[in-house]
């Protein structure tokens, strides 16, 4: 899944909050790289930013983890967006946090 595909997934998952797009859109790539870092560390004990694991920056960049785990990166970014909102948004985001954490645990095993 490319960075562009991950961004599109986050935008799809947050479709109910299109009014807030201007607030969170500039941060999506940062949030995706945070999720990528968590997943990469769970999978291979490496961090994003190391010479062999650059952050996702170009729309065609792909995470260096198996594709079956990559949706967790978008789930974590969606959680990061919702966690900064009101209580209703935080509750909406919990499902994405839980889904990402499940994949992180699977990648660790």
Secondary structure by P-SEA (a helix, b strand, c coil): ccaaaaaaaaaaaaccccccccccccaaaaaaaaaaaaaaaaccccccccccccccccccccccccccaaaaaaaaaaaaaaaaccaaaaaaaaaaaaaaaaaaaaaac
